[in-house]
Amino acid sequence: MARRPPQDPSDEHGTRSPLRDPVGPKDRSVYVRRRIVVLLGLVAVVTAVVLMIVRPGSDSAVTNAGKVDVPSDVSEKPAADPAKAGEPVACPTSSLEVLAVTDQGSYGGGELPQLSLSVKNTGAEACIADLGTAGMTFIISSGSDDVWRSTDCQTEADNLPVVLKAGELLETEPIEWDRTRSSTETCDISRDPVGADGASYHLTAAVGGVASTDTAQFLLY
């Protein structure tokens, strides 16, 4: 009496799956080849169905998916309007002369220095200079120590394009210095006052990428 082969632990009914381990009176290789033929037939059927839905050589779906209609008024608009003949252009830095200005040469106790700058167009043609606070800097130093910078805690900086005629000199509105040492880390706290008692300080100013060649010296008491 033939012995029954042991059950596959993975098969709950005690029979082998013909897809995992084909059995029968013929040689095992015959069943394997038959299974391969069946699988190839299934692949061919699936491929035929896919080709009926998506025809090879037709890229209309891809083309339409990536197509975006651009309004003509946008696509034909130039990147920037060309400058009209005779209109002022931005001042070259070589034609700007900057001078640092204080309202007094010395300040007693409690007096606060008023800082400003003058800018002159030394060129032969009118030009436009940005005299806003966004491109303006004041630095107060004592020796090699920069004790105060106007940009350390600056807020709401703005741009102010101004036409400077050839040879024209303009002076900016003054800003007030509170006689304290500045830092980007002391914007929200009380700052230390700088030394007085006749201490000497120097003001340097810059605007439009041009710094003053000379400083404005003043004393604090």
ChimeraX commands (.cxc) that place a marker at each C-alpha (Angstrom):
marker #1 position 0.00,0.00,0.00 radius 0.5
marker #1 position 1.42,3.32,-1.09 radius 0.5
marker #1 position 2.15,5.75,1.68 radius 0.5
marker #1 position 0.34,9.02,1.56 radius 0.5
marker #1 position 2.76,11.92,1.23 radius 0.5
marker #1 position 2.90,14.18,4.25 radius 0.5
marker #1 position 0.69,17.24,4.20 radius 0.5
marker #1 position 2.13,20.66,3.39 radius 0.5
marker #1 position 1.85,22.69,6.60 radius 0.5
marker #1 position 0.87,25.72,4.55 radius 0.5
marker #1 position -2.16,23.99,3.02 radius 0.5
marker #1 position -5.06,23.65,5.45 radius 0.5
marker #1 position -6.80,20.84,3.50 radius 0.5
marker #1 position -3.74,18.64,3.24 radius 0.5
marker #1 position -3.44,18.94,-0.56 radius 0.5
marker #1 position -0.66,20.56,-2.53 radius 0.5
marker #1 position -1.37,23.54,-4.72 radius 0.5
marker #1 position -0.71,22.73,-8.39 radius 0.5
marker #1 position 0.65,26.27,-8.92 radius 0.5
marker #1 position 3.31,25.75,-6.29 radius 0.5
marker #1 position 4.15,22.06,-6.81 radius 0.5
marker #1 position 2.50,20.42,-9.86 radius 0.5
marker #1 position 1.76,16.72,-9.44 radius 0.5
marker #1 position 0.46,14.00,-11.79 radius 0.5
marker #1 position 1.41,10.80,-13.60 radius 0.5
marker #1 position 3.76,12.59,-15.96 radius 0.5
marker #1 position 7.26,13.91,-15.34 radius 0.5
marker #1 position 7.35,17.12,-13.25 radius 0.5
marker #1 position 9.06,19.10,-16.03 radius 0.5
marker #1 position 6.05,18.54,-18.30 radius 0.5
marker #1 position 3.76,20.28,-15.85 radius 0.5
marker #1 position 6.22,23.11,-15.34 radius 0.5
marker #1 position 6.36,23.74,-19.10 radius 0.5
marker #1 position 2.57,23.68,-19.30 radius 0.5
marker #1 position 2.30,26.20,-16.49 radius 0.5
marker #1 position 4.75,28.52,-18.23 radius 0.5
marker #1 position 2.71,28.32,-21.44 radius 0.5
marker #1 position -0.48,29.22,-19.52 radius 0.5
marker #1 position 1.19,32.18,-17.82 radius 0.5
marker #1 position 2.55,33.46,-21.13 radius 0.5
marker #1 position -0.93,33.25,-22.60 radius 0.5
marker #1 position -2.33,35.34,-19.74 radius 0.5
marker #1 position 0.38,37.97,-20.26 radius 0.5
marker #1 position -0.44,38.15,-23.98 radius 0.5
marker #1 position -4.16,38.70,-23.23 radius 0.5
marker #1 position -3.44,41.48,-20.72 radius 0.5
marker #1 position -1.05,43.16,-23.17 radius 0.5
marker #1 position -3.67,43.08,-25.94 radius 0.5
marker #1 position -6.24,44.74,-23.67 radius 0.5
marker #1 position -3.80,47.48,-22.69 radius 0.5
marker #1 position -2.89,48.17,-26.33 radius 0.5
marker #1 position -6.58,48.52,-27.19 radius 0.5
marker #1 position -6.93,51.24,-24.53 radius 0.5
marker #1 position -3.63,53.04,-25.07 radius 0.5
marker #1 position -2.60,52.85,-28.70 radius 0.5
marker #1 position 1.17,52.88,-29.28 radius 0.5
marker #1 position 2.38,55.82,-31.30 radius 0.5
marker #1 position -0.37,58.10,-30.01 radius 0.5
marker #1 position 1.00,60.78,-27.70 radius 0.5
marker #1 position -2.02,63.07,-27.76 radius 0.5
marker #1 position -2.83,62.39,-24.10 radius 0.5
marker #1 position 0.68,63.32,-23.00 radius 0.5
marker #1 position 0.81,66.34,-25.28 radius 0.5
marker #1 position -2.53,67.67,-24.11 radius 0.5
marker #1 position -1.66,67.09,-20.46 radius 0.5
marker #1 position 1.38,69.34,-20.66 radius 0.5
marker #1 position -0.11,72.01,-22.89 radius 0.5
marker #1 position -0.84,75.42,-21.30 radius 0.5
marker #1 position -2.40,78.25,-23.25 radius 0.5
marker #1 position -0.56,81.53,-22.51 radius 0.5
marker #1 position -2.56,84.71,-23.07 radius 0.5
marker #1 position -1.15,86.75,-25.91 radius 0.5
marker #1 position -1.00,89.92,-23.83 radius 0.5
marker #1 position 1.35,88.13,-21.41 radius 0.5
marker #1 position 3.52,86.22,-23.86 radius 0.5
marker #1 position 4.05,89.24,-26.08 radius 0.5
marker #1 position 4.70,91.74,-23.26 radius 0.5
marker #1 position 8.33,92.95,-23.19 radius 0.5
marker #1 position 10.39,92.18,-20.09 radius 0.5
marker #1 position 10.99,95.86,-19.37 radius 0.5
marker #1 position 10.15,99.17,-20.98 radius 0.5
marker #1 position 13.18,100.73,-22.64 radius 0.5
marker #1 position 14.34,104.06,-21.28 radius 0.5
marker #1 position 13.15,106.99,-23.34 radius 0.5
marker #1 position 15.70,109.27,-24.89 radius 0.5
marker #1 position 16.58,112.24,-22.69 radius 0.5
marker #1 position 15.19,110.75,-19.46 radius 0.5
marker #1 position 17.53,110.52,-16.42 radius 0.5
marker #1 position 19.05,107.17,-15.58 radius 0.5
marker #1 position 20.51,105.87,-12.31 radius 0.5
marker #1 position 23.49,107.85,-11.10 radius 0.5
marker #1 position 26.81,106.06,-11.52 radius 0.5
marker #1 position 28.71,105.91,-8.23 radius 0.5
marker #1 position 31.55,107.83,-9.85 radius 0.5
marker #1 position 29.33,110.90,-10.20 radius 0.5
marker #1 position 28.11,111.01,-6.58 radius 0.5
marker #1 position 29.90,112.88,-3.81 radius 0.5
marker #1 position 28.72,112.25,-0.23 radius 0.5
marker #1 position 29.46,114.36,2.85 radius 0.5
marker #1 position 28.61,113.48,6.48 radius 0.5
marker #1 position 26.93,116.34,8.38 radius 0.5
marker #1 position 26.16,117.09,12.06 radius 0.5
marker #1 position 24.14,120.09,13.22 radius 0.5
marker #1 position 26.80,121.09,15.79 radius 0.5
marker #1 position 30.48,120.57,16.48 radius 0.5
marker #1 position 29.97,119.81,20.20 radius 0.5
marker #1 position 27.07,118.83,22.43 radius 0.5
marker #1 position 26.46,119.53,26.09 radius 0.5
marker #1 position 24.84,117.11,28.52 radius 0.5
marker #1 position 21.36,116.17,27.30 radius 0.5
marker #1 position 21.87,117.52,23.77 radius 0.5
marker #1 position 21.31,114.92,21.07 radius 0.5
marker #1 position 23.29,115.10,17.80 radius 0.5
marker #1 position 21.31,115.49,14.58 radius 0.5
marker #1 position 22.89,113.45,11.80 radius 0.5
marker #1 position 22.42,113.94,8.07 radius 0.5
marker #1 position 24.33,113.80,4.81 radius 0.5
marker #1 position 24.64,115.82,1.63 radius 0.5
marker #1 position 24.96,114.28,-1.80 radius 0.5
marker #1 position 26.10,116.03,-4.96 radius 0.5
marker #1 position 25.85,115.01,-8.60 radius 0.5
marker #1 position 29.28,115.80,-10.01 radius 0.5
marker #1 position 28.38,114.44,-13.45 radius 0.5
marker #1 position 27.44,116.44,-16.55 radius 0.5
marker #1 position 23.93,114.96,-16.84 radius 0.5
marker #1 position 20.93,114.69,-14.55 radius 0.5
marker #1 position 20.57,111.28,-12.92 radius 0.5
marker #1 position 18.46,109.44,-10.35 radius 0.5
marker #1 position 19.78,108.64,-6.86 radius 0.5
marker #1 position 17.99,106.59,-4.21 radius 0.5
marker #1 position 18.07,108.80,-1.12 radius 0.5
marker #1 position 15.80,106.58,0.97 radius 0.5
marker #1 position 16.78,105.03,4.27 radius 0.5
marker #1 position 17.02,101.57,2.67 radius 0.5
marker #1 position 20.30,102.54,1.03 radius 0.5
marker #1 position 21.54,105.00,3.64 radius 0.5
marker #1 position 23.95,104.34,6.51 radius 0.5
marker #1 position 25.35,106.44,9.36 radius 0.5
marker #1 position 28.22,105.16,11.49 radius 0.5
marker #1 position 29.59,106.85,14.61 radius 0.5
marker #1 position 33.03,105.75,15.71 radius 0.5
marker #1 position 35.49,106.57,18.44 radius 0.5
marker #1 position 38.97,105.66,17.33 radius 0.5
marker #1 position 38.74,102.18,15.80 radius 0.5
marker #1 position 35.53,101.39,17.69 radius 0.5
marker #1 position 32.24,101.66,15.78 radius 0.5
marker #1 position 29.93,102.56,18.66 radius 0.5
marker #1 position 26.71,103.12,16.70 radius 0.5
marker #1 position 25.21,102.15,13.33 radius 0.5
marker #1 position 21.91,103.44,11.98 radius 0.5
marker #1 position 21.15,100.03,10.41 radius 0.5
marker #1 position 21.53,97.96,13.60 radius 0.5
marker #1 position 17.87,98.29,14.62 radius 0.5
marker #1 position 16.43,100.02,11.59 radius 0.5
marker #1 position 12.74,99.42,10.81 radius 0.5
marker #1 position 10.50,100.37,7.88 radius 0.5
marker #1 position 13.40,101.30,5.61 radius 0.5
marker #1 position 12.19,102.90,2.38 radius 0.5
marker #1 position 13.41,103.83,-1.08 radius 0.5
marker #1 position 13.26,107.39,-2.36 radius 0.5
marker #1 position 14.38,107.94,-5.97 radius 0.5
marker #1 position 15.37,111.56,-6.48 radius 0.5
marker #1 position 16.43,113.28,-9.70 radius 0.5
marker #1 position 19.71,115.13,-9.20 radius 0.5
marker #1 position 20.51,117.77,-11.78 radius 0.5
marker #1 position 24.08,118.13,-12.94 radius 0.5
marker #1 position 26.03,119.86,-10.14 radius 0.5
marker #1 position 23.05,119.80,-7.76 radius 0.5
marker #1 position 23.64,119.35,-4.01 radius 0.5
marker #1 position 20.92,117.97,-1.72 radius 0.5
marker #1 position 20.91,117.39,2.05 radius 0.5
marker #1 position 18.80,114.70,3.70 radius 0.5
marker #1 position 16.47,115.16,6.65 radius 0.5
marker #1 position 18.39,114.68,9.95 radius 0.5
marker #1 position 18.04,111.67,12.22 radius 0.5
marker #1 position 18.66,111.83,15.96 radius 0.5
marker #1 position 21.30,109.87,17.86 radius 0.5
marker #1 position 20.44,109.08,21.48 radius 0.5
marker #1 position 24.11,108.88,22.55 radius 0.5
marker #1 position 23.98,105.11,23.19 radius 0.5
marker #1 position 25.99,102.20,21.88 radius 0.5
marker #1 position 24.08,100.16,19.29 radius 0.5
marker #1 position 24.02,96.47,18.47 radius 0.5
marker #1 position 21.70,94.14,16.60 radius 0.5
marker #1 position 21.27,92.32,19.92 radius 0.5
marker #1 position 20.13,95.37,21.91 radius 0.5
marker #1 position 17.15,96.53,19.86 radius 0.5
marker #1 position 14.57,95.63,22.51 radius 0.5
marker #1 position 16.53,96.49,25.65 radius 0.5
marker #1 position 18.07,99.60,27.16 radius 0.5
marker #1 position 21.40,100.48,25.63 radius 0.5
marker #1 position 24.51,101.66,27.42 radius 0.5
marker #1 position 25.31,105.36,27.03 radius 0.5
marker #1 position 28.62,106.23,25.40 radius 0.5
marker #1 position 31.33,108.20,27.13 radius 0.5
marker #1 position 31.11,112.00,27.27 radius 0.5
marker #1 position 33.24,114.57,29.16 radius 0.5
marker #1 position 34.73,115.93,25.93 radius 0.5
marker #1 position 35.02,112.57,24.16 radius 0.5
marker #1 position 35.63,112.87,20.42 radius 0.5
marker #1 position 33.48,111.04,17.86 radius 0.5
marker #1 position 33.44,110.82,14.06 radius 0.5
marker #1 position 30.44,110.42,11.76 radius 0.5
marker #1 position 30.67,108.56,8.46 radius 0.5
marker #1 position 27.74,108.51,6.02 radius 0.5
marker #1 position 26.94,106.52,2.91 radius 0.5
marker #1 position 24.13,106.47,0.34 radius 0.5
marker #1 position 23.64,104.84,-3.02 radius 0.5
marker #1 position 26.71,102.70,-2.51 radius 0.5
marker #1 position 28.97,105.72,-2.00 radius 0.5
marker #1 position 30.56,106.54,1.37 radius 0.5
marker #1 position 31.76,109.92,2.52 radius 0.5
marker #1 position 35.49,110.33,2.02 radius 0.5
marker #1 position 35.81,112.55,5.12 radius 0.5
marker #1 position 34.21,112.21,8.56 radius 0.5
marker #1 position 32.37,114.84,10.56 radius 0.5
marker #1 position 34.07,115.19,13.97 radius 0.5
marker #1 position 32.14,116.29,17.07 radius 0.5
marker #1 position 32.53,116.29,20.86 radius 0.5
marker #1 position 30.22,115.06,23.60 radius 0.5
marker #1 position 30.05,116.65,27.08 radius 0.5
marker link #1:1,2 radius 0.2
marker link #1:2,3 radius 0.2
marker link #1:3,4 radius 0.2
marker link #1:4,5 radius 0.2
marker link #1:5,6 radius 0.2
marker link #1:6,7 radius 0.2
marker link #1:7,8 radius 0.2
marker link #1:8,9 radius 0.2
marker link #1:9,10 radius 0.2
marker link #1:10,11 radius 0.2
marker link #1:11,12 radius 0.2
marker link #1:12,13 radius 0.2
marker link #1:13,14 radius 0.2
marker link #1:14,15 radius 0.2
marker link #1:15,16 radius 0.2
marker link #1:16,17 radius 0.2
marker link #1:17,18 radius 0.2
marker link #1:18,19 radius 0.2
marker link #1:19,20 radius 0.2
marker link #1:20,21 radius 0.2
marker link #1:21,22 radius 0.2
marker link #1:22,23 radius 0.2
marker link #1:23,24 radius 0.2
marker link #1:24,25 radius 0.2
marker link #1:25,26 radius 0.2
marker link #1:26,27 radius 0.2
marker link #1:27,28 radius 0.2
marker link #1:28,29 radius 0.2
marker link #1:29,30 radius 0.2
marker link #1:30,31 radius 0.2
marker link #1:31,32 radius 0.2
marker link #1:32,33 radius 0.2
marker link #1:33,34 radius 0.2
marker link #1:34,35 radius 0.2
marker link #1:35,36 radius 0.2
marker link #1:36,37 radius 0.2
marker link #1:37,38 radius 0.2
marker link #1:38,39 radius 0.2
marker link #1:39,40 radius 0.2
marker link #1:40,41 radius 0.2
marker link #1:41,42 radius 0.2
marker link #1:42,43 radius 0.2
marker link #1:43,44 radius 0.2
marker link #1:44,45 radius 0.2
marker link #1:45,46 radius 0.2
marker link #1:46,47 radius 0.2
marker link #1:47,48 radius 0.2
marker link #1:48,49 radius 0.2
marker link #1:49,50 radius 0.2
marker link #1:50,51 radius 0.2
marker link #1:51,52 radius 0.2
marker link #1:52,53 radius 0.2
marker link #1:53,54 radius 0.2
marker link #1:54,55 radius 0.2
marker link #1:55,56 radius 0.2
marker link #1:56,57 radius 0.2
marker link #1:57,58 radius 0.2
marker link #1:58,59 radius 0.2
marker link #1:59,60 radius 0.2
marker link #1:60,61 radius 0.2
marker link #1:61,62 radius 0.2
marker link #1:62,63 radius 0.2
marker link #1:63,64 radius 0.2
marker link #1:64,65 radius 0.2
marker link #1:65,66 radius 0.2
marker link #1:66,67 radius 0.2
marker link #1:67,68 radius 0.2
marker link #1:68,69 radius 0.2
marker link #1:69,70 radius 0.2
marker link #1:70,71 radius 0.2
marker link #1:71,72 radius 0.2
marker link #1:72,73 radius 0.2
marker link #1:73,74 radius 0.2
marker link #1:74,75 radius 0.2
marker link #1:75,76 radius 0.2
marker link #1:76,77 radius 0.2
marker link #1:77,78 radius 0.2
marker link #1:78,79 radius 0.2
marker link #1:79,80 radius 0.2
marker link #1:80,81 radius 0.2
marker link #1:81,82 radius 0.2
marker link #1:82,83 radius 0.2
marker link #1:83,84 radius 0.2
marker link #1:84,85 radius 0.2
marker link #1:85,86 radius 0.2
marker link #1:86,87 radius 0.2
marker link #1:87,88 radius 0.2
marker link #1:88,89 radius 0.2
marker link #1:89,90 radius 0.2
marker link #1:90,91 radius 0.2
marker link #1:91,92 radius 0.2
marker link #1:92,93 radius 0.2
marker link #1:93,94 radius 0.2
marker link #1:94,95 radius 0.2
marker link #1:95,96 radius 0.2
marker link #1:96,97 radius 0.2
marker link #1:97,98 radius 0.2
marker link #1:98,99 radius 0.2
marker link #1:99,100 radius 0.2
marker link #1:100,101 radius 0.2
marker link #1:101,102 radius 0.2
marker link #1:102,103 radius 0.2
marker link #1:103,104 radius 0.2
marker link #1:104,105 radius 0.2
marker link #1:105,106 radius 0.2
marker link #1:106,107 radius 0.2
marker link #1:107,108 radius 0.2
marker link #1:108,109 radius 0.2
marker link #1:109,110 radius 0.2
marker link #1:110,111 radius 0.2
marker link #1:111,112 radius 0.2
marker link #1:112,113 radius 0.2
marker link #1:113,114 radius 0.2
marker link #1:114,115 radius 0.2
marker link #1:115,116 radius 0.2
marker link #1:116,117 radius 0.2
marker link #1:117,118 radius 0.2
marker link #1:118,119 radius 0.2
marker link #1:119,120 radius 0.2
marker link #1:120,121 radius 0.2
marker link #1:121,122 radius 0.2
marker link #1:122,123 radius 0.2
marker link #1:123,124 radius 0.2
marker link #1:124,125 radius 0.2
marker link #1:125,126 radius 0.2
marker link #1:126,127 radius 0.2
marker link #1:127,128 radius 0.2
marker link #1:128,129 radius 0.2
marker link #1:129,130 radius 0.2
marker link #1:130,131 radius 0.2
marker link #1:131,132 radius 0.2
marker link #1:132,133 radius 0.2
marker link #1:133,134 radius 0.2
marker link #1:134,135 radius 0.2
marker link #1:135,136 radius 0.2
marker link #1:136,137 radius 0.2
marker link #1:137,138 radius 0.2
marker link #1:138,139 radius 0.2
marker link #1:139,140 radius 0.2
marker link #1:140,141 radius 0.2
marker link #1:141,142 radius 0.2
marker link #1:142,143 radius 0.2
marker link #1:143,144 radius 0.2
marker link #1:144,145 radius 0.2
marker link #1:145,146 radius 0.2
marker link #1:146,147 radius 0.2
marker link #1:147,148 radius 0.2
marker link #1:148,149 radius 0.2
marker link #1:149,150 radius 0.2
marker link #1:150,151 radius 0.2
marker link #1:151,152 radius 0.2
marker link #1:152,153 radius 0.2
marker link #1:153,154 radius 0.2
marker link #1:154,155 radius 0.2
marker link #1:155,156 radius 0.2
marker link #1:156,157 radius 0.2
marker link #1:157,158 radius 0.2
marker link #1:158,159 radius 0.2
marker link #1:159,160 radius 0.2
marker link #1:160,161 radius 0.2
marker link #1:161,162 radius 0.2
marker link #1:162,163 radius 0.2
marker link #1:163,164 radius 0.2
marker link #1:164,165 radius 0.2
marker link #1:165,166 radius 0.2
marker link #1:166,167 radius 0.2
marker link #1:167,168 radius 0.2
marker link #1:168,169 radius 0.2
marker link #1:169,170 radius 0.2
marker link #1:170,171 radius 0.2
marker link #1:171,172 radius 0.2
marker link #1:172,173 radius 0.2
marker link #1:173,174 radius 0.2
marker link #1:174,175 radius 0.2
marker link #1:175,176 radius 0.2
marker link #1:176,177 radius 0.2
marker link #1:177,178 radius 0.2
marker link #1:178,179 radius 0.2
marker link #1:179,180 radius 0.2
marker link #1:180,181 radius 0.2
marker link #1:181,182 radius 0.2
marker link #1:182,183 radius 0.2
marker link #1:183,184 radius 0.2
marker link #1:184,185 radius 0.2
marker link #1:185,186 radius 0.2
marker link #1:186,187 radius 0.2
marker link #1:187,188 radius 0.2
marker link #1:188,189 radius 0.2
marker link #1:189,190 radius 0.2
marker link #1:190,191 radius 0.2
marker link #1:191,192 radius 0.2
marker link #1:192,193 radius 0.2
marker link #1:193,194 radius 0.2
marker link #1:194,195 radius 0.2
marker link #1:195,196 radius 0.2
marker link #1:196,197 radius 0.2
marker link #1:197,198 radius 0.2
marker link #1:198,199 radius 0.2
marker link #1:199,200 radius 0.2
marker link #1:200,201 radius 0.2
marker link #1:201,202 radius 0.2
marker link #1:202,203 radius 0.2
marker link #1:203,204 radius 0.2
marker link #1:204,205 radius 0.2
marker link #1:205,206 radius 0.2
marker link #1:206,207 radius 0.2
marker link #1:207,208 radius 0.2
marker link #1:208,209 radius 0.2
marker link #1:209,210 radius 0.2
marker link #1:210,211 radius 0.2
marker link #1:211,212 radius 0.2
marker link #1:212,213 radius 0.2
marker link #1:213,214 radius 0.2
marker link #1:214,215 radius 0.2
marker link #1:215,216 radius 0.2
marker link #1:216,217 radius 0.2
marker link #1:217,218 radius 0.2
marker link #1:218,219 radius 0.2
marker link #1:219,220 radius 0.2
marker link #1:220,221 radius 0.2
view
